[in-house]
């Protein structure tokens, strides 16, 4: 069976700035180079820029960082195995380690050629309707995520072919540009056809720094950015997503994931272990198999109950919480300050809020009460039909996406040797990512297109400094 569908992108991200003494030049703001705050910022700008440890951790927390890092990077294997702490992979899966999708704690990229393996690009699946908790209702046979890999003697679910169509455009000054729109073909379906009305959404593994800081921003501060009815009539109407918390068994605000569909890093991590690697945990104790697949494979190898122990799991979660954010580079450069001014002028900061403060909660004292510069509001925004996946996710509609943080974006090339952006990697660079914006960001995108080349370059240089 073959399905050809065109796809989406996600809200990009911008920064606020203040007008300086010279018209069109922003001021340098106090401590803005410390994007992760006094404790959460690293000045390593090399290939390990995303792998630095937060300052001020206790000896025990530093030990968790080292152990969690080891399990984050280690390959899981099929059970039974002599290394029992790392067995239980699959039976169907997308990756063999966390670092398969987050190499050096960084960002994955889409396949370079149509027939290349996915390796960091996955596909969420659902059909019309919701589950018992208001979330997406998975395909009855293939579940909520497509697995393109499987252990020995188990059928993988499908193979995906990724190709692109070029779309040309033009700036106001006559300069031309070209964007690439992805086309996805699902081939060799291992368990029959998808259900009628099946919806899918491609997702690239993003970079990891600063997640623990975002987790403890006070909920009231995030809600204060929301303007669901656009009461100020500026065209921007962000709103929070509310999702199911498996551990507390209640509906809470979502913060993580491309549609803010995960409430905290514990559930985000457990979901990735289960969906991406096929590793069970206390939060998600069942293998990622549908009833149809369970009937076909009733005796698949098991790596324990659960397959990742609570002790190791908590250390991996602690590791993801304590990854520091690389500091700003060239934050006082005059061209960068011009770009910062232009970001504010075209109202990119309407969604991509530069400054927040972490609260006094959370388990890690070093992350509390930090002044941070993440360039996000953690809210959902309607990005228009051109970027829509048409796949709801809790309260997020098929056209809404969470604003991802900008911090660290300028070092993806250094860490991961590529510059592919947006939720599916379709944008080949920052410029293309901006040009994909529509919906609530359409006015800002159009203002960007009206800028002179020198101003466009300044704006892009500002983003690269983050």
Secondary structure, DSSP 8 states (H G I E B T S, - for coil): ---EEE------------B-SSTT-B---TTTT-TTTTTSEE---STTTTS-B-TT--HHHHHHHHHHHHHHHS--B-SS-S-GGGB---SEES-SSHHHHSGGG------SSTTS--SSEEEEEEEEEE-TTSSEE-BTTTBTEE--EE-TTS----EEEEEEEEEEEE-TTS-EEEEEEEEEEEES-TTS---TT-EEEEEE----TTHHHHHTB-HHHHHHT--TT-TT-SS---B--EEEETTTTEEEE--BTTTT-BSSHHHHHHHHIIIII----SSS-S-S--HHHHHH-TT-----SSSS-HHHHHHHHHHHHTB-EE--SSTT-HHHHHHHHHHHHTTGGGTS---EEB-S-SS-GGGTT-EE-------EEE--GGG-----BTTB-TTEEE----TTGGGHHHHHS---BSTTS-BSSHHHHHHT--GGGHHHHHHHHHS-HHHHHHHHHHHHT-
